[in-house]
């Protein structure tokens, strides 16, 4: 049950790594002495709230010859978490927040995983939200950090420091420009992988009450 929620979010590809991924892990950094580019990018990400985008996901599993593809729209909010509405190949909604993972299918059936009762889920949720938050201190507590590029075109590499996350994820790569994420990649220890590309990214437009209710409030326990 847990893996059915987590697997769609564990994203990377050994066979076809994203542009820049091999190089970024040659550039380890410490937050206290990081470059101006790194500090500026994370400051921009902290201010890019909420972030809205369309996504295209390709999930590469060793057991399958062809990747599994899906697409839809998402909203990332610093306080509410991540809302993901998959429209292809089948409709579903998912909310990832600090209390857990909630999914609703096309028939309105809701399933929840309480992060406080599942250490690996808690670890994954916290890490995933940190990666896209620009929280440098939080990232440093959980990951070895790597960074390359410029403010206009940057790549962030992360390698988990601690279990249980390090038993599942080998590394994470996030690519972007200024305050916008463009693609992220997560390499699983198993070798399975997925690449997710964000398009039509916009940010800083506050959620309306109706949007908050439709996208996030239904997932509250």
C-alpha positions, 0 to 999 in steps of 0.5 A, a space after each residue: 500500500 505504501 509503495 503505491 503512493 510513493 513510487 509515482 513520486 520517486 523519479 530518476 533515470 540511470 539510462 537517460 540522466 538529465 542534462 547536467 546531472 553527471 557534472 553536478 556531483 563533482 561540485 559539493 558545497 557547504 551552505 555556510 560557504 556556498 556561492 552567491 549563485 546557490 544562495 540567490 537561487 534558494 532565496 528565489 525559490 523561497 519567494 516563489 510561493 505558490 508554484 504552479 505548473 503542468 508536468 510530464 512524467 516518465 517512469 522507468 522501471 527495470 521490469 518494463 521495456 518502455 517507460 510509464 508516462 503520465 501528465 497533469 497539473 500541480 501546485 506547490 505551496 510552502 504551507 499546504 504542500 504539493 497538490 498533483 492532478 494527474 489527467 493522463 492516462 487516468 484521472 487522480 488527485 494527490 496531496 503530499 503534506 507534512 501530515 502524510 499522503 492522500 490520494 483520490 481516484 476518479 470515483 471519489 475514493 480517498 486513501 490516506 497514509 499517516 506520516 507520523 505512523 510510517 517513518 519511511 513515508 515521513 522521511 520521504 515527505 519531509 525530503 520531497 518538500 524540502 527539495 523544492 522549498 529553498 530551505 538550505 539549512 533543512 537540506 543540509 541536515 538531510 542531504 549532501 549538497 551539490 550545485 552547479 550553473 548560474 542563476 539563469 540555469 542551475 542544477 542542484 544535486 542531493 544525496 541522502 545522509 540518513 536512513 530510512 531515506 538513503 535506503 530508498 533514494 540514491 540521489 536527487 537532481 533538480 534543474 531550473 532557472 531563477 525561481 522556477 523548477 524545470 525538471 527533477 530527477 530522483 535515482 532509486 537505490 533499486 535502479 528504477 527511475 523517472 524523469 518529471 518535466 515542469 512546463 508553463 511554470 508560474 508563481 507568486 499568485 496567491 491561492 484563492 479560497 476556492 482553489 485552496 478548498 478544491 485542491 488541498 482542503 479535501 485531503 485534511 484528516 
